[in-house]
Amino acid sequence: MNSPVERYPIDLQLDSADFADCNWRSVLAALDSDRYSSMWQAFSRAAGDALEKGNKKQSKTFWLLADACSMMLRPQSKNEPFKPYFQMEGKRSVIPDDFTQADIEFFAGVVDSIDDPWLRARLADLVWLKSEIRDSRFALAAIDAYREVPLDLETWMRDGEHCWNRAIALAQNLKAVASDRLVQMESDIVAKVKSAASTDGFFAFWLSKLLAEFRLGHSASPELAQKLEEIAATLREPGDGHKAREYFNAAGHWYRVAKEDEKAARMFIEVAESFAKEALSKETAGTPISALAASLYEDAIQACRRVPRLLREGLGVEKRMSELRALLKNSGQLAIGQFQAIETPGVDITESIEHARNVVSGKNSTEALRCFAALHSGANAARLRTQTLDAKKKYIFSSLFGSTQFDRDGRVIAKRAAYGLGNTESDEASLLADMVQDFQIEMGLIVQGYLLPALDVMHGEHRVCERDFIDIANHSPIVPRGRAMLFGKGLFAGYDHDFVVAIHLLAPQIEHLVRFHLQRAGVVTAKLDPNGIETEIGLSALIDLPETKKVLGENLTFEIRAVFCDAFGPNLRNEIAHGLLDDRECQSIYSVYAWWFALRLVFHTYWNARQADASEEKASASRSE
């Protein structure tokens, strides 16, 4: 973040006349789209141009507007609704606390003269948030401005969702003062759902979810449920399973709100059968993907469990669950060994920062993510083993001595025995320790040479939301059921440069992922103590199981060991579990790599499943011709 001192004198005073003279409308008029990131960039350019011309007041005005628009809206937070656009290694972009009281007073003085709803909403919201004495007039002005943002699919996909979300949150916070506005917003959203069509994609679903999150729309719940069911049925016919399931689930929620339990149960049965149908298609495809089929069967069982027990027998749910369990068991057995085949076409790059940037530049967001995930193929255990053995043969003298690993406090946390003294087990442990340490160097090169430069380009070209990462995780066959939100939030945090949150969310989920797929393959992952109490073993012990390589493959098994659970490496899972990482270490190159490793794992399996769907659709179309 550039400090204000570098851009303008901190004591330079502005007033409403300076705002009127800066011609801000012409800056916004040149924009292709109304979204805050575009406004931020436009005002930043205008500030730079004004500074070059020596107009310091105009430059400061534009800088303040740019800073106000740069922040990302996090409407679900009552206390910190705005967060920095980027944050990494102790540096960040602007947050509300960076504005002085004079800046806030300047915004308060110009809000009423702004006819652009996006800019008026942002400045009024900041004034409400940061004023020493809160004036509800500014909160109401922000709500009214946010409500002027068009309630349509195109705008919703930009920043419209966050604007309406924030408007409702503000109105509920103000209670009686904004009750009339809350009623009108509820009415507007309900009307939009009722008039929606299946061609609007997820728009009606997102609107219904917004109503549910804020506990609105209850009086219209029967009509909402019926409309969502109609859209779901329309989407089911062409075989758009994912969208149909989301709409059936939403319809089920609203039928429950309307206390029509049997109708809700039938919605969940529709969801289950959609999962089962898709699972069967994965097993009978030209290239079967049993791991994905097993995941889908499990999702089908979970959907069945949402049906109340009193209704299950009459609707045939118990019998269907038994059938699905048998199918799940069969798919799980077939899935063993298929993880090694889960790959994505690599991207041929050199160890060049400039080339890494070019690889992800100029593509749509999905393709850019694919290329970013494929910037490097990850650990190659066989190659590392060969390199390490060659080094031991070349430097025989150093191999004859063991080594001791200390932690940051000087405690001994691991020891490596000497190599080549005839003890096969000891030699293997020594070799593995060296492989892990060599891979640490490789991780540093990957992060600094490829990942961070490419990520910087992606931030400049794409805004990928938390919802997008949750959706990717939800459709990745490697992500265990019920963990899509945790994975999605962790992946988004890393993409947002918040590696502190990313690593704390993802490290334990990686452990659960390993345990989940081992259990699915029939591997026992627990142990009994002398008192007969059964406890799950940790990630380090899971990685040491001989079956792990059979299920996950040699490369993936080694990479998880090297990143998460080996004392000769970053040991992130154990360091996080015991609270040993400090602020700086949470943002180290190893945390960045661990985040990208999780992204690569989740996105590759998501991408392959999507490509398999596309191939199957193409084959079906050819057969029908």
Phi, psi and omega in degrees: 000129174287132179285153179302330182298327181285341187253328180198156177298131186296332183266009179291120185270139177237153175221182184298332178293321177297322179294316180296328183278348189277352177060046182295331181298324181293329177294314180288328182296334182277357184282146176281331183214153176271098172207151190295326179296322178293320179295319178302311181295320181294315180292327177296316178297317180296323178295317179296319179296318180295322180294321178298328180275359178083010180268088187292321180295316179295321179298315180295320178303312181292324178297319179296318178294320178296315180298319180297322182277345185287332186290147178268132182280127177241080192295339182287348180266124179283327186265329180228072184288348179241135178231160182294151179294324176217154179206120181196139175051045177080359179247151180204167172273191191288145169233165183306325182294346179284341179281136177281167177297328177295322177298316181295321178294324176297313178300318181298327182283343184247351185307312185294342181269359184266124180259358175273118186297326181296312181289318180298319179298315183295314183290319179296321178297317179295320178297315178300319185288322192252354181293143180296321174243113186288134178244115183299342178302324181284325176296318178295322178296320178295315179301313182297323179290316177301323180292338178284344176296126186304138179265074179222167187299314184299313180291323179301322181288343175271251180250005184300320180302313181293325180296311180292323177300315180293322180299316180293317180299317178296317182296318179292328178291325181280345178057237189300328182300327183241020185299322180295322178292321179296317178299318181292320178296319177300315180297318180297317182290317178300317180297322179294321178297315183297330182264002184287160178232163180296337179287352179275011178065231183267009189302310181295323178297314180297319179295319179294325178293321177299316178300316182295318182299326182259012178056045177249168174080009185297323181293338180256015187301320178299317180292321178298315181298315181296318180295316180295324176294320179298315179296318180300316180296324178293320180287332181293325184298313178286356179087022177276076190300316184298309180298317180301317181297318179299318180288321176297319177299315180296319177299318177301318178300312185287331172295324176295318177300322179281001180062033174254077190295322182292320177296320178298317180300319180294330176294317181291328174294321176300319179298313181300315182292329176294317177298315182297320179296318180292322178299316179298322180294328179290326182281335183257005179290168180304320174241096184299141175239087186292327179298318179291320178300317180298318179298320180291320177298321179294321176298322178297318178297317179296323177296320178298323181294343178285346176284127180304144183302325182295339182259349189296314184296314181296332181261004177072024186284320181300315179298318181294323179296322177297318179296319181293324178297321178294319178295321178297315180300316181295316180294321179299321178292321180289338185285342182302128179092348183280346181295329179296336183271353181280098182223169174228151179304128181287166177250123184283104181232159173260171179280069184227127179299318182296319180290324177300322177294319181294330183299321184261354185279146173076019181242163173290169189297321181293315180292324177296320177295321179299314180293322179295317179294335182258015179301331178214150183276357180085198184289138173244098188298319182296317180294316179298321179297315180298314180298318181292319177297318178300319180294323180292325178289325182286321182247070186297321185298316182292333181288340183284353180245143176280182178215158180239136180256124179252151174268185185297337180263006179088004178283144175282121182245347177195153176228140177249126181285165174296155183250141173091021180259015174094357179265107186299315181295318180294319179298319180295318178297319179294318179297316181295321178298318178293322178299317179296317180292323176295324181290335175300319178296318179297320179300318179299318179294319181296314183293311186282329183270333185241302195292308184295317176298319180292322180296325178298319178294317182298322178297324180287335186253339187222144169247102179260125187269165177303319179302324180295318180290324176296321179294319177299314179297324181294334182250013176265121184294346181273344181279123180298153180301145178077005182242005183297320181293318180296314177297313182300316179295321178294318180294320179294319180302316178295318177299329180273011180068017176260077185285342175298308179291319184302311186289327179288330176280318191277325184302310178293332179288329174297318177299314180296322179300315179299312181298318182300313184284332173293316178298319179297328179277004177090012181274136177281122185245014181235166178225153179256134175270173182303339180269005179082012179272129184262128178229147178286139177278156184282177184298319181301317179289325178297318181294331180281347180295135180298333181288340185299317179297327180292325183276313186262341184093157185294317184294313181295320178299314179295319184295318177298317177301310187294327184270319194251333193214029175239130184296340178275358177242197179298331175057043192296321182299314182287323179297319179289318182301328183257009177066033186267345181279133175267182184303314184294317183292331177294341180248024181284173178297332180288325175293319177298316181295318180299319177298312182294324176301314179296319178298315179301315181297313183288316185289320180300315181291324174298314183295317180295322177296321179293319179293323178296321177299315181297319180296319180294319178297320179294318179295320179296320179296321179294320179294323181289335178286000000 
